[in-house]
Amino acid sequence: MGVTGFAEKSHDVSLIGGFRYGEQLSDEAKDALREVGLAALHARGRLPAKFEELLTADGVGRLVGALAPSVDQIFEAMQAQAEEEQEAR
């Protein structure tokens, strides 16, 4: 069928894209995203007792889940801006 490894490859491409996006953010933007994620975890009662726990796979998963709504909003705003720029041309 030719689909072996498709999910893994898609996952890897997404990770690479995320890292590239993150590398382009200023330190202030990175700090702001972390603060949003940590505040969301705290509000959900999922903030770990020790910061080091956020550095585990489970901790990163928690933070990603907490950030997902904010990231969706960022991407929606970026798309709207791109569409406005396209219409202005």
Summary of the structure (lengths in Angstrom):
residues: 89
radius of gyration: 16.4
end to end distance: 43.4
largest distance: 51.5
contacts: 177
relative contact order: 0.07
helix: 83%
strand: 0%
